[in-house]
Amino acid sequence: MMIFIAGAFALLGVAFLLLSLVTAYKANNSDDEETRKESAGYLKMGLIGCLVLLLISGSTLYAVPVYRVWQKGKDGEAALAEATANRQILIQEASAKEEAAKHLAEAEIIRSHGIAKANQIVSESLRGNSMYLQYLYIQSLKESQNKVIYVPITNQGLPVLESARLLDDGVTVNNIPEQSSDK
């Protein structure tokens, strides 16, 4: 494309020179002195126009490749700047995710400490209150009428809650009295 543009300017310059030469030749063959002066002016103007157009075509042949190299450099700089910006965005997003994860972990730790403290309070308040636990157990049995309830028992046939009370009282498996079926 660049060669065509430069060639077009060169042809235009040559055509302008030829036109001025033909005009000067016709005016030079004239007998009129004034016409001969005009022919010299046409010849000068034709030469100047031809030189200007040749200068434009030559500078076009030089400037276009230089511009292309410059433009490629600018494109590379733009791509590098875009890649750097994208990298910075990814780094900032990763930092934000890391910070959010740290805060979530801290919140989870605080929540678990609160649950542990609540469990400790409940555990301390229920320690030594096996009778209250049995009462709650019996109340829940009353509320669940017409439902099948599975009560876990120990090897001795006692409910699990009852066996815990016996263990608290120091009763072992060997000294549990036999249950009589006469009652």
GUFIDO-623932 format. One line per field, with one value per residue (C-alpha): x, y, z; residue number from 1. Coordinates in Angstrom, 1 decimal. Layout:
u	c(X|...) .
v	c(Y|...) .
w	c(Z|...) .
seq	c(NUM|...) .
END
This chain:
u	c(0.0|2.8|4.6|1.4|1.0|4.6|4.4|1.2|2.9|5.9|3.7|1.8|5.1|6.3|3.0|3.1|6.7|5.6|2.7|4.9|7.4|4.8|3.3|6.8|7.7|4.5|5.1|8.8|7.9|5.8|7.1|5.7|8.2|5.6|4.6|8.3|8.5|5.4|7.0|10.0|7.6|5.7|9.0|10.1|6.7|6.8|10.2|9.3|6.1|7.9|10.5|7.9|5.9|9.1|10.1|6.7|7.0|10.5|9.6|6.6|8.8|11.0|8.4|5.9|8.3|9.6|6.0|5.2|8.1|7.1|3.5|4.6|6.6|3.6|1.4|3.9|4.0|0.2|0.1|2.7|0.8|-2.5|-0.8|0.7|-2.6|-4.3|-1.6|-2.1|-5.9|-5.3|-2.9|-5.3|-8.2|-6.1|-5.1|-8.7|-9.7|-6.8|-7.9|-11.5|-10.5|-8.5|-11.4|-13.8|-11.3|-11.1|-14.9|-15.1|-12.6|-14.6|-17.8|-16.3|-14.9|-18.5|-19.9|-17.3|-18.0|-21.8|-21.2|-19.0|-21.7|-24.3|-22.1|-21.3|-25.0|-26.0|-23.2|-24.7|-28.3|-29.0|-32.4|-33.3|-32.1|-34.2|-37.2|-36.6|-36.3|-39.6|-41.3|-40.1|-41.5|-44.9|-45.0|-44.2|-47.3|-48.2|-44.6|-42.1|-39.1|-35.9|-34.2|-30.6|-29.8|-26.6|-25.7|-27.6|-30.8|-30.7|-31.3|-28.1|-29.1|-29.6|-26.3|-24.5|-26.1|-25.0|-21.5|-21.5|-22.6|-19.7|-21.8|-19.9|-21.1|-20.3|-22.3|-25.6|-28.4|-30.4|-33.8|-36.5|-39.5|-41.8|-42.7) .
v	c(0.0|2.4|1.7|2.5|5.8|6.8|5.6|7.7|10.8|10.1|9.6|12.8|14.7|13.3|14.2|17.7|18.1|16.8|19.2|22.1|21.1|20.8|24.2|25.7|24.3|25.7|29.1|29.0|28.5|31.6|34.9|36.8|37.8|37.8|34.2|33.2|34.6|32.7|29.5|30.0|30.5|27.3|25.4|26.6|25.8|22.3|21.6|22.8|20.8|17.7|18.0|18.5|15.4|13.4|14.6|13.5|10.1|9.6|10.7|8.4|5.5|6.3|7.3|4.5|1.6|3.8|4.5|0.8|-0.1|2.7|1.5|-2.1|-0.8|1.1|-2.0|-4.0|-1.4|-1.4|-5.2|-5.2|-2.5|-4.5|-7.7|-5.9|-4.4|-7.8|-9.3|-6.6|-7.2|-10.9|-10.2|-7.8|-10.3|-13.1|-10.8|-9.9|-13.6|-14.4|-11.6|-12.7|-16.2|-15.0|-13.0|-16.0|-18.3|-15.8|-15.6|-19.4|-19.5|-16.9|-18.8|-22.2|-20.6|-19.3|-22.8|-24.4|-21.9|-22.6|-26.3|-25.9|-23.9|-26.5|-29.3|-27.7|-27.0|-30.6|-32.2|-33.9|-33.3|-36.7|-36.7|-33.6|-35.3|-38.3|-36.0|-34.4|-37.9|-39.0|-35.8|-36.4|-39.9|-38.6|-36.1|-38.8|-40.9|-43.3|-43.2|-45.9|-45.0|-46.9|-46.7|-47.8|-50.2|-51.6|-55.3|-55.4|-54.2|-50.7|-47.6|-45.7|-42.8|-45.1|-46.9|-43.6|-42.9|-46.3|-45.7|-42.3|-44.1|-46.6|-49.6|-51.9|-54.7|-57.4|-55.9|-55.0|-56.8|-59.3|-58.1|-60.5|-61.2|-61.8|-58.1) .
w	c(0.0|0.9|-2.4|-4.3|-2.5|-3.1|-6.8|-7.3|-6.0|-8.2|-11.3|-10.4|-10.1|-13.5|-15.1|-13.7|-15.0|-18.5|-18.5|-17.6|-20.2|-22.9|-21.9|-21.8|-25.2|-26.8|-25.2|-26.2|-29.9|-29.8|-31.2|-28.3|-25.6|-22.9|-23.7|-23.5|-20.0|-19.1|-20.4|-18.2|-15.2|-16.2|-16.4|-13.0|-11.5|-13.1|-11.8|-8.3|-8.3|-9.5|-6.8|-4.1|-5.3|-5.5|-2.0|-0.7|-2.3|-1.0|2.5|2.4|1.4|4.4|7.0|6.6|7.7|10.6|11.6|11.5|13.7|16.2|16.1|16.9|19.8|21.1|20.7|22.7|25.4|25.5|25.8|28.5|30.5|30.1|31.2|34.2|35.1|34.8|37.0|39.6|39.6|40.2|43.0|44.7|44.3|45.8|48.7|49.3|49.3|51.7|54.1|53.9|54.7|57.7|59.0|58.5|60.3|63.2|63.3|63.4|66.2|68.2|67.6|68.6|71.8|72.5|71.9|74.1|76.9|76.6|76.7|79.8|81.5|80.7|81.7|85.1|85.7|84.9|87.0|90.0|88.7|87.4|88.9|86.9|83.7|84.5|85.1|81.6|80.2|81.7|80.5|77.0|77.1|78.2|75.4|72.8|73.2|70.3|69.0|69.1|71.3|71.4|74.8|74.8|77.6|79.1|79.4|82.7|81.1|82.7|80.6|79.7|82.0|84.9|84.4|84.5|87.9|89.2|88.1|89.8|93.0|92.8|91.8|89.5|87.2|89.8|92.7|90.9|92.7|90.6|89.6|90.8|88.5|91.6|91.9) .
seq	c(1|2|3|4|5|6|7|8|9|10|11|12|13|14|15|16|17|18|19|20|21|22|23|24|25|26|27|28|29|30|31|32|33|34|35|36|37|38|39|40|41|42|43|44|45|46|47|48|49|50|51|52|53|54|55|56|57|58|59|60|61|62|63|64|65|66|67|68|69|70|71|72|73|74|75|76|77|78|79|80|81|82|83|84|85|86|87|88|89|90|91|92|93|94|95|96|97|98|99|100|101|102|103|104|105|106|107|108|109|110|111|112|113|114|115|116|117|118|119|120|121|122|123|124|125|126|127|128|129|130|131|132|133|134|135|136|137|138|139|140|141|142|143|144|145|146|147|148|149|150|151|152|153|154|155|156|157|158|159|160|161|162|163|164|165|166|167|168|169|170|171|172|173|174|175|176|177|178|179|180|181|182|183) .
END
